[in-house]
Amino acid sequence: MQEDRRRDVLKRLSYIEGHVAGIRKMVEEDKYCVDILRQTYAVRKSLEKLERIVLEGHLRTCVPDGIKGNREEAVIQELVQLYDIAGNR
């Protein structure tokens, strides 16, 4: 993973971790369900953004390197697996 992308991913993970801790506190304090759900939605969106960043980096670096390194079939299988995972959410 490229260094600038790694920093962005780590920053987003810290944000997500803090947000999840906040949701835990809301549950412990018996906050209004709709407010909790709004926060879980925000975390889900943050995770989706993080996934897009990691996937884009993978497609721009690891995939071309794998194909150039004669790992075409393995690269294709990994992408198919990711597609299956994303489709089964």
N, C-alpha and C positions, 0 to 999 in steps of 0.2 A: 504494500500500500504506500502510495506517495505520502511524503511527510506532511504536506499541507492538508491532504485529505484525512490523514490519521489524526491530526490536531482537531479538525472539524468534527470528526466522529467522536473523539474523546470528550470534546466540549458538549456535544449533544447527549452523550451517555450520562455525563454528570447532571445535565439538566433533567433528563428523564428520571434518574435516580432520585433527585431531589423532589421531583413532582410526585413520584410514587410514594415517597416518604410522607409527603403532604396528604396524599389520599389516605394513607394508613391512619394518619392523625385525625383526619375528618371522620373516618369510620369509628375510631376509638371514641371520638367526642360525639358520636351519634348525630352528625350533621345531616341536613336534608338530602334525601336520596338523589334528587335531580342535580343538586350541586356536585355530588360525588360523581355521578354519571358524566357530567360535563367535563370534569377533570380526567376521567378515564378516557374519554374521547380525545382530549388533547394529547394524552400520552400515546394513544394508538396512532394518531397522526404524526407525532414526533418519531415514533418507531418506523413508520412507513417512509418518512423523509430520510431517516438514517439508512434504511435498506436501499433506497434509491441511490444514495451517495456511494455506498459500498458496492452495489451492483455496477454502477457506472464505472467506478474505478477498476473493477474486475474486468469489465468488457473492454476497457481501454488499455489495460496492461497485461493481465494474466492470460486472457483469451488469445490475443495476438502472439504472445510469447509461447504459449502452449502449442499453437498451430505451427509456428516457425520451428518449434522443437520437436516436431513429428509426434505430437500427442493429440492429433485431431479428434480421434474417436473418444478419448477420455474427456476432452474439453466439451465435445458435443453431449456426451452423457451427463456431465455435470450441469450443463445448461438445461437439458431436458428435465433433470431432477429438480432444479430450481423452479422451472416452469410448472411442474406438477405440484410442488409445495405451494407455490403462490396461487395456483388454481383451486386448491383444496382448502382454502381458508374458510 
